[in-house]
């Protein structure tokens, strides 16, 4: 049997080569989202329900899943940690320390859950791993972020009509933010599926070297 050569990407310095793009993409998406989450969408009366961050943040799960598909869970966790560190620094400058801390905590929990679920389902039908990982990660991410970032903040706690009830603004934003993430998880299956042939699976990349 021909001995398997070690994966060249695994031997490369982490800050070099193929890891640069996912790290920078992850950091950019998170920093942009932390800036955008401070601005409600004013059109169509959505100011009490959605922020612009709800539309940008789900891209982080796409970056995570493509990285996991190509390099596997161990390397993807490193990308998450490095991207998290860069994003927190940028977020403090673009938003506030509280939002940066809330985002960092939610980001790490949500992305690590996504990695685990994706890896568990990676051999199933192609759409199951990215969709299940994104949905579970998004649920935890939303709860953690909005609770830490806005609970108790007077400016974000004004009453909002929610059916027969009234809830704090940040709770309303969190609820609709999650459902937008669900919709985005479905939409982002399109670019994930389109890139599958270009981003070789972790197992194939190892066995063909």
Helices and strands as residue ranges (DSSP letters): H 8-11, H 19-36, G 43-45, H 53-56, H 59-71, H 73-94, H 97-121, H 126-150, G 154-156, E 159-162, E 165-168, H 169-187, H 189-195, H 202-207
